[in-house]
Amino acid sequence: MSKITKQRLFEILSSRHLNNPYSKLASIPTPNNFKDINIATKRVKKAIECGEKITIVGDYDVDGVVSTTIMLEFFENLGIKVDYIIPNRFEHGYGLSPKIANKIDDGLVITVDNGISAYEASLILKEKNIDLIITDHHTVGEKIPHALAIINPKQEDCTFEFKEICGAQVAWYFCAAIKKELEANVDLSSYLDLLTLAIIADIMPMTSLNHTMVKQGLKKIKNSKREAFKLLNQHIQKEFLVSDDVGFTIAPKINSAGRMDDASLALDFLLSKCQNSAYESLAVLEELNNYRKTLQEDICSRAEKQIKSSDKAVVVWGEEWHEGVIGIVASKLSHKFKKPAFIFSINDNIAKGSARANSQISLYDLISKAKHLLIGFGGHKNAAGLSLEALNLEEFKEIINKELSQVNDSLHNEFITLGELDVSSVDLEFISIIEEFEPYGLENERPIFNVSNAKLVKTDLIGKDKNHLKLTLNSDGFIFEALKFYDNNTNLDNNLNLILSISKNEFRGVVTPTFLIQEIL
């Protein structure tokens, strides 16, 4: 078997982006092809001219908080004060809920990163003669809310050129249309740092338009004038940021506010005008994120005890499991057991759930098969939220298992490697080729490789809790070390077949390649 060389690596990675029509920011699509965007911009102009109150309704995840931040900053740059509401997950539920609609008495309402499933709330606003503009990117259901305008690329009759964008991008495009309508002077590229955070955190495909925006946006984060990003850069201390820095270090901190307490804490952090306020907000987010990790491990442990290997999906529940972490638990268990996962928290006989999957199966379509049991649901292909009466959980589980038993496709996307790696050829030049094609993400996965018949030389458990595996290996006479995080299984064969990724380790000015084990086959 021929092994991956530097030349072959370059050829494979460059081929992924050969036909990108939006390879430069100057060539990205304009807002013109969004359905209803002209109606919406004219209505905003009228509201500004008439001095009407404008209320932005966001959401409590990273995408929702960033979307709200962009809208607030944009209107502030126009010199216009707007109100905003970010729902509290525990008090209001998701997005524009009836509880939120009942809090609004007049003016114009604009949703960001939510609204496409807000049918009941839209009726409440309609009764009050309040115009509603929805900007969203989630899958469009059967019951379309009553709204003056719906800006969502997922609508069948929307002709916007690229469908897989996050809520913050839709909000940003709406700002671009408003800017044009008002002939205002606002630098829309100044929001690229925020957009990059949202695109990565919401796990949008890292292709086409998204790849171009994030590639430039990572540079913007590194050189951002926002106090929040300046402080985060001090914490990360890297010369160049990659998508994983945002996905695994920054995004969880921002997300922790909405998961554990109130998302307005994250909004305050992103909107910080001085170093002191940014520092205080980040300290709170760090504390919440650490608390989140503790709860997550506890619920994961409890959930695993319920899992039956014969089931086609992980469908488990518990009384008063923390609603803020069940989404992460679903993601981890889906990955670990290689099947879709549904985790429910029961409160007052109502089960609120989060679903995650990494497969070609659409979670939204799958959940639709049980919609007669549901109080509500919404989401994407690979992530969804839902609620139902707890007494219907067993029937829901039966339906999901029955539907998946009829699926011929794999219930989990397996690792797709670039090929067999010559470990001895991996140096800083090899890593620089990988870095050249950052950012990586969904549909543009970070390169991973096979290493076959590696001889095990030594096994160590490292880390404060001794829960990370460090292996010393021999591949065709070349000795190297590889790490597998959160694995303490030292009962291994002497000959190993591995799937590896490669990253760069910077320590005290010395840069070396690091081999990370994705799976031991």
Buried (B, 14 or more C-beta within 10 A) or exposed (E): EEBBEBEEBBEBBEEBBEEBEBBEBEEBBEBEBBBBBBBBBBBBEEBBEEEBBBBBBBBBBBBBBBBBBBBBBBBEBBEBEBEBBBBBBBEBBBBBBBBBBEEBEEBBBBBBBBBBBBBBBBBBBBEBEBBBBBBBBBBBBEEBBBBBBBBBBBBEEBEBEBEBBBBBBBBBBBBBBBBEBBEEEBEBEBBBBBBBBBBBBBBBBBBBBBBBBBBBBBBBBBEBEBBBBBBBBEEEEEEEBBBBBBBEBBBBBBBBBBBBBBBBBBBBBBBBEEEEBBBBBBEBBEEBBEBBBEBBEBBBEEBBEEBEEEBBBBBBBBEEBBBBBBBBBBBBBBBBBBBBBBBBBBEEEEBBBBBBBBBEBBBBEBBBBBBEBBEBBBBBBBBBBBBBBBEBBEEBBEBBBEBBEEEEEEBBBEEEBBBBBBBEBBEEEBBEBBBEBBBBBBBBBBBBBBBBEBBBEEEEBEEEEEEBBBBBBBBEEEEBEBBBEEEEEEEEEEEBEBBBBBBBEEEEEEEEBBBBBBEBE
